[in-house]
Amino acid sequence: MVGEYIGLTIPCVGYAIVFATSKQGALLVLILPGVLLVAYSVFIFGDPCGKSTSQRIIN
């Protein structure tokens, strides 16, 4: 197989890859999305048996 250059370039991708390999980049790329997903799930499923659910059933 022989590769052929078709003229497509994506500027500054190398900088993002190098940043992702640093400690700050790992924090931003791996840990921060995980924390945001947990926070979102707590926000959505936070109080399944609390007042908000029972008020919806009564009204």
URPEFEN-V959289 format. One line per field, one symbol per residue. phi: phi as a letter, one per 20 degrees, with the letter a starting at -180 (. if undefined). Layout:
phi=???
This chain:
phi=.dfcfdnecdfmffffffffeeffffffedegffffffffffffdgcfdeffffffffe
